[in-house]
Amino acid sequence: MKFFSFFTQELAIDLGTANTLIIQDGKIVVDEPSIVAIDRKTGRTIAVGHRAMQMHEKTHDNIKTVRPLKDGVIADFTAAERMIEGMIRMSGKKKSIFSHLKMVICIPSGITEVEKRAVFESADHVDSKETYLIHEPMAAALGIGLDVEEPIGHMVIDIGGGTTEIAVIALSGIVCDQSIRIAGDELTSDIISYMKREHNILIGERSAEQIKIEVGSALSELDNPPPDYAVNGRDLMTGIPKQITVNYMEIAACLDKSISKIEDAVLKALETTPPELAADIYKTGLYLTGGGALLRGLDKRISQKTRLPVHVADDPLRAVVRGTGIALKNINRFSFLIDRKSV
């Protein structure tokens, strides 16, 4: 049996809207933005990940950058295949006629059967012999060290790039969940609209993302406020590049509407939770994972709204991929993994 395992290559993939992470042999081997740059004339893939992100919004007519995933699911099938192939190549996986590739891929909990099939087919195109899917909240719960097999309720809120997944987990299953398409990307577009409306300045996606990282906040009053941030963009009145300064209070005001929708989804999920599990959640609290968990004051704001303790995962960006890696190592143990036969 050990002889055959020598030829088996196992990959755990968190196929995210914003970032794709791959774990091999318990180590994160790829952590790159989910983007691919393609030559329009030849159709050749020029770059994947960080290199493609550097080209994003700076290309000429012959090059296009594509983000293959939208709202957590594959929107551009061909570009997704190229991106997955490029990322697997980055992980050091060599194509061989003897190699047996086994993959566990993360998917949003609100995904349709058609969207599931699209993920399976993308995996087939990169020569995966065994492919399993795992729902993001379940992977996040495993990644932050929760015992998902116990008859104890845990609520996980995973705020990614395309979707916010809220799920109550007990006995290796998702009891009730809410999946909303308001997450990191929506917050970024809120910032772009705000800069245009309030400051008459046009900024790109990358600049808005940087503003979110530097001065993004869910609360208008913080104990440790970040310093004001200088933003460069194009003046809509004159067409000339200019610089303005923004503070965290402005950004908190512009993100308020989207964060309220996330709060409403959390309350909706709590409303549909069976009473015994609700009693458990009162004791265990809520767990925040995903890139959105890093937004300043978000844990405090959700805690004020729900009057429950909110815990932010140690490394929220990597919680999902770590959980996917644990599922990969214990494929026979976990009943919640979806294989091709169950689709």
N, C-alpha and C positions, 0 to 999 in steps of 0.2 A: 504493500500500500504506500510505503514511504517513497518507493521508486517513482510512482505515478505523481505523488505530491510535488516531486521535483519539477515536473513540467507544468503544474498548475500555478497560474498567477491570479492572485485575488486582489481586487480593487474595490474600495468603498468610495462612492462618488456623491458629493453634495452638489447637485446640479442647480445652482442658484441663479436668480435673475441678475444679481449684481456680481457675485463671485462664485467660482467653481473651485471646490477643494477635493483633493484625492488623497486617500490614505492607503498605503501599501505596507504590509508587515508591521502594522501598529504605528507607523510614522507618517506625518503629513508630507507628501512628496510634491504636491502641487497646490498652490494657493494663488490663483490668478483671477483677474476680472473676466466675466463671461462675455467676451467680445472677440470678433474675428474680423480681420481686414482682408478683402478680396479684390483681385485685379479684375476690373469690369471687362477688359478686352479678352483676356485669356481664360478668365474664370479660376485662376490659380489662387491658392491661399497664400497671402503674403506674410501675415503675422497672426498670432493668437495670444490672448492674455495681455500682460503689461505692455508689450510692444504695440499691440493693436490699440490699446487704450491711449497710448501717447499720440497715436495718429487720429484718434476720434475727434471729430469736428474741426480737423485741420487738413483734410484731404483735398486733392484736386479731382477732376472729373473721372480720371481713370481708376481711382481707388475708392472703394466704398467700405465703410465700417458697419458691421451688423451686430446687433445684440440679439442673438437667436431666441432668447427666452423673454416672454412678456407675461407679467402677472403670474410668475412661477411655472408657466408651462411653455412647451416648445411652440414658437410662433413661426419660425423659419426653419423648416425641416432640414434642408440641404446645409445651411450654415451651422445648424446644431451638430450635424454629423461631423462636419469639418472641424468644429471646435472641440468636440469630444475626442476625435482622432488626434488632433494636435496636442491636447492636454495629456492623453495617454502616452503619446510619444515623449512628452516632457518628463513623465514619471519614470522613464527609462525602460518601459516595456518594449521588448524586441519582438517583431513578428516572426513566428516560427511555425512550421507545419505541425510541430509536436506540441506547441503550447496550448494549454486549456485555460481560457480566460473566464474567471468567475467574477461577477460584479453585483454589488448591492447599490441601488440608486435611490436617492431621496426624492419624494414627490409631495406636493401640497395635499392636505386632507380633502380639499374640495374638488379634486381633479375628476374629470369624466372618464368613462371607459375608453373613448376615442383618444383622449390625451394620454392615457396609460399605454395604449397600443403604440402611440407615436414614440414613447420613451423606449419600449421594447424593440421597436424596429430600428431606432437609432443605435441601440446596443448591438443588434444583429449585424449592422453595417460595419461595426468596428470589431467584428469577429468574436463577440462574447458567446461562449457556449452555454453558460448558465447565468441567467439574469434574474435578480429579485428586486422588488420595490419595497420601500418602507416609507410610511407617512412621516412628514417632518416633525410634528409634535412628539411622536413616539421616539424618533431618533434623538430629539432634543432631551427628552426625559432620561433616556439611557446615557446620553453624553454628560448630563450633570449629576449622574450617580443615583438616580431614583430607582427604587425596586419596583418595576412596572408589573411584576407578576403577583405581588401581594394584593389582598382585598382592601387596599387603602386608596382613597381618592387623592389624586394630585392634579392641580391645574397648571398647565404649561402655556405660556404666551410667547410664541416665536414670531418676532417682527423682522422679516427679511427685507429683500429689495422690492419684490413684487407683491407678496402677500403677507398678511398677518394671520397666523394660525393660532387659534385658541382651542385647547382641548382638555377635557377631563379624562384622565387615564386611570384605569383600575383593572386588575386581573388580565394583563396582557392585551387590553383592548381599549379603543376610544369609545367612551360611554356617550358623550355628547361633544359636539365641536361647532365652531364658527370659523369660517374661512372668508376673510374680506380682502378685496384687492386694493387696500390702502396700506402702504408701507413706505419703505425708504424712497422709492422712486416718486411716489406721490408727494412726499415732503420736499423732495428736490424741485419738482415742478411748481410747488407752492412758492418756493423761494424765488424762482425765475419770474413768476407772475408778479410777486410783491415788488421786486426790484424794478420791473417795467412800470408798474402802476404808481409806486410811491416816489421812486428816484429817477424815473425817465431814463433808465440805463438798461441796456440789453446785455445779459450775460449768458454764457453757455452752461451746459449740463455739468461739466467738470468744475467750473467755478462755483456753481450752486452747491455741489457736493462738498466742496472745500469749506464753504460758509457754514454748512450744516455741521461739519466736523469741528471747526474752530469756535463758532459762537452759537451753535444750535442749542435750543433749550425748550423744555416743555412747560417751564414755570417762568413767570415774569419777575420773580424774586428768588435769587439763589444765594446760598451761604458763601460759596466761593465763585464769584462771577468771573468768566473769562475776559481777557482784555479785548477792547474793540478791534475789529478786523478791517483791513483795507481791501476794497474790492475794485478790480479793474474791469471795465466794460466799454460798450459803445454808447455814447450819448445819443438818444433818439431824436433830440431836437436839432443838433448840429452835425451828427454823424461822425464826430471826432472821438477817439478814445479818451476816457477820463477815469479818475479814481474817486471813490467815495468811501466813507467809513460807516460800518454798521455795528450795532451792539446787540447783545443777546436778548434784550427786552423786545426789540423790533422783531427779531426772528421768532421769539416765543409767541408774539401776537399773530404773525403770519402762519404759524403752524397750528394754531389753536383749533381751527375747524377740523382738520384731519385727525388730530389727536383725540378730539371729542368723539369722532366716529369709532376710533379704536376702543375708547372707554365704553361706548354704547355696546359694542360687540362683546366685550368682557362681561358686562352686566347681563346681556342676553344669554350668554353661555352659562352664567351663574343661575339664571332663572330656570333654565331647562335641566339643571343638575338634580338628580334624585336626592331626597333629603338626607339619607345616610352618608352619601358622598359629600354633600354640602357640609355636614358636620365635620368630616375629615378635613376638608379644605379650610374650615375655620381654624383648625389647629395647625395645619401644615403651611397655609398661606399660598401665594401665587409665585410662580417661577418665571422670570423674564429671560429669554434667550434671543439670539439673532443680533444683527448689527444695530437694529433700532433700540435695543436695550441700553446701548451706550449713550443715548440722548440724555443730556443733563436734566435731572429732576423728573424724569418719566416715572421712575419707580415710586417717588414721593407722591406724584399726581394721581397715579392709579390707586395707591394706598389710601389717599384722602377720599377718593370717589367710592371705593369699595369697603373702606374701613377694615381692611384685611392686611396682614403683613405681606410685603412684596420683596422677594429675594432676587437679586441679579446674579446670574451665573458668573463664575470666575473668569472664564474666557468665552463670552457669549457668542462671538463670531465663529468659534470652532466647535461649539457644543454639538451641533447637528452632525457634523462630519465625524466627530469622535463617537457619537452614538451609532452612526452608520457602520463605523469600524467594529464596534462591539457586536452589532448584529451579524456582520460578515463572519466574525470568529465563531459565532454560535448559531449558525443557520438552522441546524437541526433542532435547537432548543426553543426558538421563538416562533410561535404559531401565527404572529401578526404579519410576517413577511409575505408579500404577494408574489407568486411566481406566474409564469405564462399560463399555466393550466387554470388559474383562478380568474383570469380575465375573459 
